[in-house]
């Protein structure tokens, strides 16, 4: 099976979430949802895409299924996809129902 990777730079700090409430629909995050800063994308990636690996900033890989739920950027506007060539701030949902400890420690 093909590995579908998303490279993350880090987590959005709790105190910054208010800036993205509308764009990322994050009034209340579910226990398996998290907001990541994502590195440049080489492709257009639509909402609903399911990744099988998360590449952390130190280039280590975490095997997990994570669903792309919402996308924004520094102007707090919602996107329908991660655009080619953009860094984004995106909400993800871990399919297995829990955020792995390795991700919580970011």
C-alpha positions as CSV (number, residue, x, y, z in Angstrom):
1,X,0.0,0.0,0.0
2,X,1.2,3.5,-0.9
3,X,2.3,5.7,2.0
4,X,0.5,9.0,2.1
5,X,2.5,11.6,4.1
6,X,1.9,15.0,5.5
7,X,4.9,16.9,7.0
8,X,4.0,18.9,10.1
9,X,6.1,21.8,11.5
10,X,4.3,21.9,14.9
11,X,1.0,22.3,16.8
12,X,-1.0,25.4,17.0
13,X,-0.7,26.9,20.5
14,X,-4.0,26.9,22.5
15,X,-3.8,30.7,22.9
16,X,-3.8,31.2,19.1
17,X,-6.9,29.0,18.4
18,X,-9.3,31.9,18.8
19,X,-7.8,33.4,15.6
20,X,-8.8,30.4,13.6
21,X,-12.2,29.6,15.1
22,X,-14.2,30.5,12.0
23,X,-11.7,29.4,9.4
24,X,-11.0,26.0,10.9
25,X,-14.4,25.5,12.7
26,X,-12.6,24.8,15.9
27,X,-15.1,26.2,18.5
28,X,-14.6,22.9,20.3
29,X,-12.0,20.4,19.2
30,X,-12.9,16.7,19.6
31,X,-10.5,14.6,21.7
32,X,-9.1,13.1,18.5
33,X,-8.6,16.5,16.6
34,X,-5.6,18.7,16.5
35,X,-4.4,21.8,14.6
36,X,-1.0,21.5,12.9
37,X,1.3,23.9,11.0
38,X,2.0,22.0,7.8
39,X,5.1,22.4,5.6
40,X,4.9,23.3,1.9
41,X,2.8,21.0,-0.2
42,X,4.0,19.7,-3.6
43,X,0.3,19.0,-4.5
44,X,-3.2,20.3,-4.1
45,X,-4.7,18.2,-1.4
46,X,-8.5,18.4,-0.8
47,X,-10.4,18.4,2.5
48,X,-11.2,14.8,3.4
49,X,-7.9,13.4,2.3
50,X,-6.6,10.6,4.6
51,X,-2.9,10.4,5.3
52,X,-1.2,7.2,6.6
53,X,2.0,8.8,7.9
54,X,2.9,12.0,9.7
55,X,6.4,13.3,9.1
56,X,7.6,15.4,12.1
57,X,9.9,18.4,11.8
58,X,12.9,16.2,12.8
59,X,12.0,14.0,9.8
60,X,10.9,11.0,12.0
61,X,7.8,9.3,10.8
62,X,4.7,8.3,12.8
63,X,2.5,5.7,11.2
64,X,-1.2,6.6,11.8
65,X,-4.3,7.4,9.8
66,X,-5.1,11.1,10.0
67,X,-7.9,12.9,8.1
68,X,-7.6,16.4,6.8
69,X,-10.7,18.2,8.1
70,X,-10.2,22.0,7.6
71,X,-7.5,24.2,6.1
72,X,-6.5,27.8,6.6
73,X,-3.4,30.0,6.5
74,X,-2.0,33.2,8.1
75,X,-4.9,35.3,6.8
76,X,-7.5,33.3,8.8
77,X,-9.4,32.4,5.6
78,X,-10.8,28.9,5.0
79,X,-9.5,26.8,2.0
80,X,-11.1,23.8,0.3
81,X,-7.7,22.3,-0.2
82,X,-4.1,22.6,0.7
83,X,-2.8,24.6,-2.3
84,X,0.4,23.5,-4.1
85,X,3.3,25.6,-2.7
86,X,1.6,26.8,0.5
87,X,2.4,26.3,4.1
88,X,-1.0,25.9,5.9
89,X,-2.6,25.7,9.3
90,X,-4.9,22.7,9.2
91,X,-7.3,20.8,11.5
92,X,-6.8,17.0,11.4
93,X,-8.7,14.1,12.9
94,X,-7.0,10.9,14.0
95,X,-9.1,8.0,12.6
96,X,-8.3,5.6,15.4
97,X,-10.1,8.0,17.8
98,X,-7.1,9.1,19.8
99,X,-4.1,11.5,19.3
100,X,-0.9,9.5,19.7
101,X,1.4,10.5,22.6
102,X,4.2,11.3,20.2
103,X,2.0,13.9,18.6
104,X,0.8,15.3,22.0
105,X,4.4,15.9,22.9
106,X,5.1,18.2,19.9
